[in-house]
Amino acid sequence: MKNLKTIAIALFVAVAGISVNAQTKKIDAKASTIKWVGKKVTGEHSGTVNFNDGAVVFKGKKLVGGTFTVDMTSLNATDLSGDYQAKLNGHLKADDFFGTEKFPTATLVIKKIGAKAKDVYAVTADLTIKGITKPISFDLAVKGNTATTAFKVDRTKYDIKYGSGNFFQGLGDKTIYDDFELAVAIKF
């Protein structure tokens, strides 16, 4: 029994030591940006989507975690205007793509971080889009109170198959590539 108490006290001290050293910094959702690019055989579209909230966790100066929520209803094509923009935005928010009425948010939760270079981390995270969670890996550069990354997401892993040449035959120049690109700049 005495040994069990000693183990419990040691575990408490270890956990308390970790939480004391860890510092959570909320992101500035309005100052942080997510830019996207989706490509098709005949061109591409680009735009933005906004953060709802998020936080990064540091232990000393080392990044050790983070969680982010994205407002999928803010999805906006910036390469078009007027009726064309409204039509594309509506289609991207519809069930063919992100189904934002049923799935208004997407999340990214950092699961594993390794040092890659000075102020650059190799990150593995769980990305949830349309209620489907898949692991994704990318490099994240942290400098001062900012972090930046760029990576590709295979939309078909999240049941977004509209116009995919891997799922539909005979699309020709109507084919939309499966990967979309994200460029993320976070301020905290």
C-alpha positions in Angstrom: 0.0 0.0 0.0 2.8 2.3 0.9 4.4 1.6 -2.5 1.2 2.4 -4.3 1.0 5.8 -2.5 4.6 6.5 -3.6 3.8 5.7 -7.2 0.7 7.9 -7.1 2.6 10.8 -5.6 5.4 10.4 -8.2 2.9 10.3 -11.0 1.1 13.4 -9.7 4.4 15.3 -9.4 5.4 14.2 -13.0 2.0 15.3 -14.5 2.1 18.6 -12.5 5.6 19.3 -13.7 4.5 18.8 -17.3 1.5 21.1 -17.0 3.5 23.8 -15.1 6.1 23.9 -17.9 3.5 23.8 -20.7 2.1 27.1 -21.9 -1.0 27.3 -24.1 -1.3 30.3 -26.4 -4.6 31.1 -28.1 -4.4 32.0 -31.8 -5.6 35.3 -33.1 -8.3 33.9 -35.4 -8.9 37.2 -37.2 -5.2 37.8 -37.9 -4.5 34.2 -38.9 -5.2 33.1 -42.5 -5.9 29.9 -44.5 -5.6 30.2 -48.2 -6.7 27.3 -50.5 -6.1 26.4 -54.1 -8.1 23.7 -55.9 -7.0 22.6 -59.4 -8.8 21.1 -62.4 -7.6 20.1 -65.9 -8.6 23.5 -67.3 -7.4 25.8 -64.5 -7.8 26.4 -60.8 -9.7 28.3 -58.2 -8.4 29.9 -55.0 -9.8 31.4 -51.9 -9.9 31.6 -48.2 -11.5 29.9 -45.2 -11.4 31.3 -41.6 -10.3 30.0 -38.3 -13.0 29.8 -35.5 -10.3 29.3 -32.8 -7.2 27.4 -31.9 -4.3 27.2 -29.6 -0.7 26.1 -29.7 1.1 24.5 -26.7 4.8 25.2 -25.9 7.1 23.6 -23.3 9.7 26.3 -22.9 10.4 27.5 -26.5 9.5 24.1 -28.0 6.2 23.5 -29.7 4.5 20.4 -28.2 0.9 20.6 -29.4 -2.0 22.4 -30.9 -5.7 22.3 -31.7 -7.5 24.3 -34.4 -11.1 24.7 -35.5 -12.0 26.1 -38.9 -15.3 27.8 -39.9 -16.2 25.9 -43.1 -19.2 28.2 -43.6 -16.7 31.0 -44.3 -15.3 29.2 -47.4 -14.9 31.8 -50.1 -13.5 31.8 -53.6 -11.4 35.0 -54.1 -10.5 34.5 -57.8 -14.0 35.2 -58.9 -16.6 37.9 -58.3 -20.3 38.4 -58.6 -22.6 35.6 -59.8 -19.7 33.3 -60.6 -18.2 33.6 -57.1 -21.6 33.1 -55.5 -22.2 30.0 -57.7 -18.8 28.5 -56.8 -19.1 29.3 -53.1 -22.6 27.7 -53.0 -21.3 24.5 -54.8 -18.2 24.2 -52.5 -20.5 24.5 -49.4 -23.0 22.0 -50.8 -22.9 18.2 -50.2 -20.9 17.6 -53.4 -18.0 19.2 -51.6 -17.8 20.2 -47.9 -21.5 20.0 -46.8 -21.1 23.0 -44.5 -24.8 22.9 -43.4 -24.2 19.5 -41.8 -20.5 20.0 -41.1 -19.9 23.7 -40.3 -16.4 23.1 -38.8 -13.3 21.2 -39.6 -10.6 20.5 -37.0 -6.9 19.7 -36.8 -5.4 18.2 -33.7 -1.6 17.9 -33.5 -0.7 14.3 -32.3 3.1 14.1 -32.8 5.8 16.7 -33.2 9.5 16.2 -34.1 12.2 18.8 -34.6 13.3 19.0 -38.2 15.5 22.1 -38.2 15.8 25.2 -36.1 12.3 26.5 -35.6 10.9 23.9 -38.0 8.8 20.9 -36.8 7.7 17.8 -38.5 4.0 17.5 -37.5 1.6 14.6 -37.6 -2.0 15.6 -36.9 -5.6 14.3 -37.1 -7.5 16.3 -39.7 -11.3 16.1 -39.5 -13.4 17.2 -42.5 -17.1 16.2 -43.0 -16.9 14.2 -39.7 -14.1 11.9 -41.2 -10.7 12.0 -39.3 -7.5 11.0 -41.1 -3.8 11.6 -40.2 -1.9 14.2 -42.1 1.8 15.2 -42.0 3.4 18.5 -42.8 6.3 20.8 -41.8 5.5 23.8 -39.5 7.8 26.8 -39.1 7.5 28.8 -35.9 9.1 32.2 -35.5 8.2 34.5 -32.6 4.4 34.6 -32.3 3.7 33.2 -35.8 3.6 29.8 -37.4 3.4 28.9 -41.1 2.9 25.8 -43.2 1.8 24.7 -46.6 0.5 21.2 -47.4 -1.9 19.3 -49.7 -5.0 17.4 -48.6 -6.5 14.5 -50.6 -10.2 15.5 -50.6 -11.3 12.0 -51.5 -10.2 10.7 -48.1 -13.0 12.8 -46.7 -15.7 11.6 -49.1 -15.4 14.6 -51.4 -15.4 12.8 -54.7 -17.2 15.2 -57.0 -15.4 15.5 -60.4 -12.6 13.1 -59.3 -11.1 11.2 -62.2 -10.3 8.3 -59.8 -14.0 7.8 -59.1 -15.8 8.8 -62.3 -15.1 7.9 -65.9 -15.3 10.2 -69.0 -14.9 13.5 -67.2 -12.3 14.7 -69.7 -11.6 18.4 -69.1 -14.2 18.5 -66.3 -11.9 16.5 -64.0 -11.0 18.1 -60.7 -7.8 17.0 -59.1 -8.1 15.2 -55.8 -5.5 17.2 -53.9 -6.2 20.8 -52.8 -3.4 23.0 -51.4 -3.5 25.0 -48.1 -1.2 27.8 -47.1 -1.6 28.6 -43.4 -0.3 31.6 -41.4 -1.1 31.6 -37.7 -0.6 34.4 -35.2 -0.7 33.8 -31.5 
